[in-house]
C-alpha cells in the first residue's frame, strides 16, 4: 500500500456511489439468504440425499438457538473510484481511507478460445472514455459473525472470538463425561461453526445486493464477489492491503500473521459490477510471474510463497 499514489483523473461519471455501508443482521434476517447447497457440501452430502431434509431442520433449530444467544452478523462495504494499470488496480485516497494499489495475478495457461484473465481487466484504465460507469469502481466488503455464547465458553485470551471482560469468560471448557457426550459435542460444534460460516456468506450476499443498487440496471453481472483466497485471488496476503480500506475494528475482525481472519466466521473480498466480469481460476503461478508480482507488491518472492504454496508451479 502506498499513501502517495497519484490522484489520476478518470473519466467522469454521473453515477453517485454509496458512502461506506455498515449493516448488522440477525440469523432470522439472513435465513432466506443462506446458501444451503454449500451447507450440505460442508457436511459431505448432496441436497437431495434422504438425510438432507432432517439435517436442515436441525440446522434451522440451531439457528433459532444462535439468535437467542445474541448471534449477530456484521457487514461493511463501499465502492471506491478506481482505475487499472496493467495487472494492478489503483484506488485514490478519500477523506477517510488511504490510497491503495491492489496487485493481482493473471492466468498463464494459454487457451485458443479465451483470454488469460486478471481481475484488473474488469476495471477500466484512466483513458477508457467509452467504458461503462461500473468499470470505474471497485467494491470492497467484509463480514464477521460474533456469537456471545461461544465467546463465553472460551478461556481468556482466546483469539477466536471478540474480547470480553475476564469476569464473563469461563476459565475452562466443561469436560465431556462420556463418549456419547463427546460425540454429541463434536456434532454440535460442527453444526454451529458451519452455520456461522454460512451466516457470514449470507451477510456478504445481502450487502452485495444493496451495493449493486447503486448502479441500477447497469450492473449486468450481479454474482462476481471474489473473496481473498478464491481461485481468482489466491494470495492470502492481499488481506493486508484490503484491511485498511474497511472498518475491521468495527466489525470485530483481527488478522493473524498468516492473514487469517478472526473470528473464523468471516469473509472479505472485492465486488466487480462490470458487465463482462466473471469468476475464473488463476491456476499455477510460475517463478517469473511470482517475481514480477512480488516486485509490484513491494516485497520478495520468498516472502509470498507461504501465502500461496499450493499455486506455485
N, C-alpha and C positions, 0 to 999 in steps of 0.2 A: 504494500500500500504506500502511495506517495501523496502526501498532502499538498505537494507543489504542482500537481498536474494542471495543465493549462485549461482555461475555460474556452474551449474551442467553439466557435459559432456553428450551430447546427441549423438545419432547415427549420424555419418557423412552422408552427402548427397551431391550429385553433383549438385543439383538444386541451381541456383543462383536467389535469390528473388529480386524483385524490391526495390529500395530505397523508401522513402516516396513519395507518389504521391500527387500532388495538381493540380486540374483542375477547370476551370471556363467554364460554359455553358450558352448560351443564351436560351430563350424559344424556338426559332426556331430550335436549335440544339437538343433539347430534345423532340420535338413534336412526333417523331416516337417511342420514348421510353415510353411515358406516358401510364399508365395502365388505360384505360377508364372504365374498369369494376368497379374499386374502385371509380372512379369519379362518376359514376352513383349510386353506393351504397351510397355514401355520400349524394346524393340527394333523396335517397329512391325510386328509380325507377330501373326497370330491363333494361338491354341493348336493349332488343327487344321491349320495350314499345314504343307506337306510338310517344310520345314526345321526345324520346331519341335522334333522329337524329337532331331535331331542337335545343335541348339543347346543343348538341356537336357543332353545327355550331356557336351558341352564344359563347361557350367556346373558340373556335378557334379564333373568332373575339377578344375576351378579351385577348387571348394570344398574339395576334399581338399588342394590346394596351400595354400590360405589357412589351413587347420587346421595344416598342417606348419609354417607360418610363425609360428604363435602367435596368430592372429587370435582375438579374444575380444569377445563382446557383453556389455556391462554394462547392467543394468536396475535401476531403483529405482522404487518406488511406495508409496502409502499411501492409506488412507481418512481423510478429515477430517470431523469433525462440521460441519454447515453448515446454514444457512437462507437463504431467498431474501428479498430486499427489492426488489420491483419487478423491474427487469431486472438486478439485481446478486445475487451470491452471497457471503455473509459466512462466513468461516472464523475462529472464535475461536482465540486463541493456545493452544498446547500447551506442554509442558515444553521442547520442543526447537525449535519452529517459531513464527514470529511470526503474529499475527492478520493476516488478509488480506481485502480486498474485491476480488472479481473482477467486472468490469463487462462486459456483453455487449450485442450489437446484436439488435434484433428485426426480423423480416420486415416490410416495409412494403407489399408488394403485396397488395391485398385480394382474397380469393377466397371465393366464397359457400359452398364446400363444405369449407373447412378454416380453422382459426385461424391468425393470424400468430404464429409460434413464436419463442421465445427460449430459450437454454439454461437460464436460471434457472427456466423452467417445470417442469423436471424435479427441482427441489429444493423441498421444502415450506417455506412460511412458518412462523414460530415458533408460530403459533396453530393449525396444522393437526393436530389431535389424531388424526384418522382416517387420516392418510397412512400408507402402508406404511413399514416401517423403512428400506428402501433410499432413501426420499425424503429422509432426514435426513443423508445422507452424500454427499460428492463425492470421487471418486478422482483422484489426481494421479500421473502417470507420466512417466518419461523413459528413453530408451535411447541408447546410443552404442556404436559398433563401432570398436575400435582394431586396427590392423594394424602390427606392428613393422617388417615388411619395407618397407612403403610409407613409414613414417617415416624409415627409414634412407636411402631414395632421395631425400629432400627436403633442400634446403640448410638451414643453420642459420637459425633464426628463422621457419621456415615456419609459418603459422598453421593449416595444415590438419591437423596431427597433434599428438599429445601430446608435450610436451617430452622430449627425450632428451639425454643428455650429449653435448657437442660432439664428443668423440672417436669416437662411434658413428655420426655422420652423415657422409655424403659431401658434399663441398663443391659438386659439380656433378652434374647428371644425365648419364648416359652418352649421347653423341650417336648418332643413327641414321645408319648409314653409307650406306644405300641407301633408295630409295623404298619397296621392299618391306618393309624393316625398319621404316620409319616407319609404314607402313600396319598392319603386324602389331602394332607398339607401340600404335597408336591403338585397335585391336580389343581388345588385352589390357587396356588402361586402362579402356575402356568396360565390358568384361566384369567386371573387378574391382570397379569402382565400383557397377555395377548390383547385383552380388551383395552387396556391403557394405550397400547401401541395403536390400535385401531381408532381410538378416540383422537389421538394426535394427528393421524392421517385425515380423519373426518373433519377436524378443525381446519386443517390446511385446505381441504376441498371447499368448505364453506367460505373461508376467507378468499380463496382463489376466485370463486364465483362473484363475490362482492367486488373484488378488484377489477374484474373484467367488465363490470357495469360502467366503468369509466369510459370505455371506448364504444359502448353500444354494439351495433351490428358490425362495426369494423373488425372486431375480434373474431375472425372466422374460426380459428382453431382455439378451442377452449380447454384443451387437455394437456398442454405442454407445461409441466411443472416439475422439472428435474430437481431432485434433492441432491445434496452433497453425497457422493458415494454411488450415485446412479451410473449406468454404463456410459452416458454421455459426459459425465463429470466425475471420473473415478478417483481423482486425487482428494483424499480426505482433508489434506492440509488447507484446501480452499476455504474451509470453515473459518480459518483465522483472518481471511481477507473480508469475508462477508459479515462476520460478527460486528465490527464497528459500525456497520450500516443499519443495524437493527437494535432495538432496546432489549438485549439479552437479560439485563438486570431486572427489568420489569417482568419479563417472562419467567424469571427464576432459573435461567439456564446458565450453567458454568461449563467450561471446557477443560478436559484433561490435556496433558502434554501431547497425547496422540490424536487430539482433535475430536474425541468422543464427547457427545453432549450428555450432560446430566441435568435433570433426571433422564432415565433411559427412554421413557416415552416422550420423545422429542424428535422433531424433524426441521430441516432448514434447507432452503434452496432458492431457485430463481423461477420467475414466470416469464414466458415469452408469448406475446399476443400477435406476432407476425403471422399472416395467413399461411405462409409456407413452413412455419415451424413444425417440427415433429421430433419424436424420440428416435435415438439411434445409439449404436454401441461403438465407442471409440476403438475397441479391440486392443490388440497388443501394441505396446509403445516401444519403439526401437531406441537404441542408445543415442543416435543422433538427434532424434526428436526430444528425448528426455533432456539432453544437454541444452538444446535451444529453449525448451520450456523452463528449465531451471534458470537460465540466463534472464528470461523475461520476468520470472518471479523474483529475481534478485537474490538467488541462492545458488547452491551447487547441486549437481545430480545426486550425489551420495546422500544429501540431507532429505531428498524427496523419495528415495527408494522405499523407505519403511512405510510410507503412506500409500503406496501403490505397487507393492511387490508382485501381486498376482497379475498385474497388467504388463510387466516388463517382458519383452521378447527375449 
